[in-house]
Amino acid sequence: MEVDRKLLEHVAEVARIKLTEEEIGKFLPQLKETLEFFSKLKEIDTDNAKPSFQPVELKNAVREDKEGKCISQDEALSLTEHKKDGYFKGPRAV
Amino acid sequence: MSAKNFIDKIKNQEIDIVEHTEKILGECKEINKEYGYFNTISEGLALEQAKEIRKQLKNSSKNLKNKKLLGIAISAKDAICVKGVETTAGSKILQNYKPLFDAFVIQKVKEEGGIIIGKTAQDEFGFGTFSINSAFGIPKNPFDTERSCGGSSGGAAGLSQKLANHIALGESTGGSITTPASFCGVYGLCPTYGRVSRCGLIDFANSLDKIGPMGKTIEDVALLMNVIAGHDANDSTSLNEKSEDYEKYVKKPVKGMKIGIIKEAFGSGVEREVEKNVYNGIQELEEEGAKAEEVSLELPIKYGIPTYYMIATSEASTNLAKYCGMRYGAFEKLEGSFNEYFTKVRSNNFGEEVKRRIILGTFARMAGYRDAFYLKAAKVRTLMINEYKKAFRKFDALVSPTISILPPKFSDIEKLSPLQHYMIDVMTVSPNVAGLPHLNVPVGFEKNLPVGMLLIADHLQEGKLIQLGSVFGNE
């Protein structure tokens, strides 16, 4: 596995983070060291193991399809500066 | 004074609730100046609650008769939402965020008459072992201010040590309740995954996060656990089993209980002073009639760190995708495309360790690497749960040090690489990965610094931990 600057920058871009030169210089050797150590997971035979995405067994939780209490539109918009005509205002899409 | 005695004095108005709350808030401010345990002291809310209780007491309201926390000061880790009180999870990206609702645990505390005194300091989103990765203040160890409180619930642990008549709500993803509890010499109980609702908790890793009580005595921990445990329809991962009366386990005899001493958790890598005190703790349990013997748990100790960090950072990288400067939290000037705007908000407002973990988690989930890292870790998790389950067929609880070192100096922590930093969590990550309840018990002091012992039980066996933990601290 080749962890290089290109891969690091690609991963950061996917995560919507722009790294500074200083961060790249710092993170690259750290990421290499960490992943190298974490690769030791391959020592374990997991051929017959199913993955656990939760630590305990969970059952589907459903509820009646009834209207409940909900925050108002004004309340929902009260936490942002970017709003217009009762809507959230976002950056341009196209 | 025990919580029970205190509540009685509030009820019969021997102690005036408003005067008492004012006094507590004054103490909080004093403590905060020196130790930095709070991100926010919720003075307005606390006094409003106290005045309402006083009004009801004056009217001899029957409503207050069975209130479990009447007048008791409760702090909440900053990741727990409190309506109208700034809630940041230690991150600049949530600065000035005032939730529109209370977390489930806060609702419960309020219903039982607990007074919410503030939001305690933590690592940003819980990403850390020493509470140093914060956009705000760094909490200091109550026994030596040049040393760490532990993390990520560092403020909660330190405050539990310094402030009387107070119980804290902490949160753990990979050891963030028990580690700071150990470094600050208090009890900290991390419940079974799903036992306490996560509704209103700002998540770090959704299959790992648990809210739990921290306090100076095991009685306080059991009391707060009784208030917060139970099913919540608003959290789809909340367990539907009925919760127990945890207080009835306090001082219940431990004679005949079987304790497994995790063989791999002692010896090399563990400071000798820590080991000695934990063995003393085991001996104390044996003197009360518990039977202890060694058990080997290779997978949790040897592979816990990569398993935990792959799962936790993978989940964190998706859980933190929602912070984009649109609906709440930090904003930037609206310009550029969607991606440019989101990238700017996130790059300017996430701290260094957050970026590091998001990148690690994004990598572990990416096509080409997912099978070798994320999926592999999820499979190892299954094997690890099986290994624990096998041990619990024989033992009521497992024991290890909570953390293998004494609270370190900030100047020594600075020298650690991220990987060395992660490795320090070796004792606590695996019970978290397996969703098992675990408790830090203060068992002694070395060089005037506290040492903690970790007790781990099977799913939903928090009662056994409280039973065993109550053997200690009989001063």
Interface residues (C-beta under 8 A of the other chain):
Chain A: M1 L7 L8 V11 A12 V14 A15 R16 I17 K18 L19 E23 F27 Q30 L31 E33 T34 L35 F37 F38 S39 K40 L41 K42 I44 T46 A49 K50 P51 S52 F53 Q54 P55 V56 L58 K59 A61 R63 I71 E75 A76 S78 L79 T80 E81 H82 F88 K89 G90 P91 R92 A93
Chain B: Y97 K98 L100 F101 T192 Y193 G194 S207 L208 A233 S236 T237 S238 L239 N240 L299 Y303 I305 P306 T307 Y309 M310 S317 A321 C324 M326 R327 Y328 G329 F331 L334 E335 G336 S337 F338 N339 E340 Y341 F342 T343 K344 R346 S347 F350 E352 K355 R356 I358 I359 L360 T362 F363 M366 Y369 A372 F373 L375 K376 A377 A378 K379 V380 R381 T382 L383 I385 S417 P418 L419 Y422 V433 A434 G435 L436 H459
